[in-house]
C-alpha cells in the first residue's frame, strides 16, 4: 500500500499490524466532474454523482488497498456518536450504513472508514496494537465532543493511544464566523488561541490545533498526536474540498488491524 498512487499513507508511529491511509481524489475511480474521479461518498448523489459509480469506486478501493474485508461505512450527520464493530459488515450499500460519526474495533480484519471533504479525519490506535478507531469531526462535531466520545468508546486508556489527523481545511484558508468561535470558547477559554481575526466577526480557525487541544485535555500525550498539516482547500489536485468547490466528492480515511 505504501506509495500506491491514490492512497496517502498515515505518517504516525502505529503498531506493526495497524494500517491507515486517506484516499486521494485522482488516480482511481470513474466519477465524472465535479466528483472526479475517486469519489467515495454516496451521499452526494442528489448533487449529481451516480451511486452505482460510487459503489464501483468503493469496490475498486477494496481491491487497490487489499482490504481484509469490506469497510464499515457510516451515515455521517456531524454527531458525537461512536459505534463499536466486532465483525465485518453483513450487508453492503447505502441502506446498511448506521448513523454515527466514529467507529471503534478490537477485532483484527475489521475495517473502519469515514468520509471527509474539509472536516477532520482522525484515526487512533492502541500502542499495543489491540484496538483502532476512526472519527469524523467537522467544527460542529469537534465542538460537541466527537473526539472525546471516540476515546470514551475505546477500551484503551487515552494515554496509551497514538493518533493521526488526516487532510482537512487548514488554518491558512478556513474562515469561520461568530457561531463557530463561540462554540469553542464556551468549552474552553484557551480555544481562542486557535482563531486569528480576519475581518469583522470572522476568524481563520486552526481546526487541527483545536483537535490536539481537546485530545490532550482528554488525556492523550501531545507527542502521540501526529499529522494535521495537509490542507484540503489548498490542494485541488489531491483532495476534494466542499468549502472550495461547493459541489464536491468525498475522500475516505480507513484504519484496521491486519489479521
Helices and strands as residue ranges (DSSP letters): E 7-9, E 18-23, G 42-47, H 51-64, E 71-72, E 82-84, G 94-96, E 102-105, E 111-116, E 120-126, E 132-137, H 139-143, H 146-153, G 158-160, E 161-165, E 175-177, H 178-185, G 189-194, E 195-199, E 202-205, H 207-217, G 222-224, E 225-227, H 242-245, E 251-257
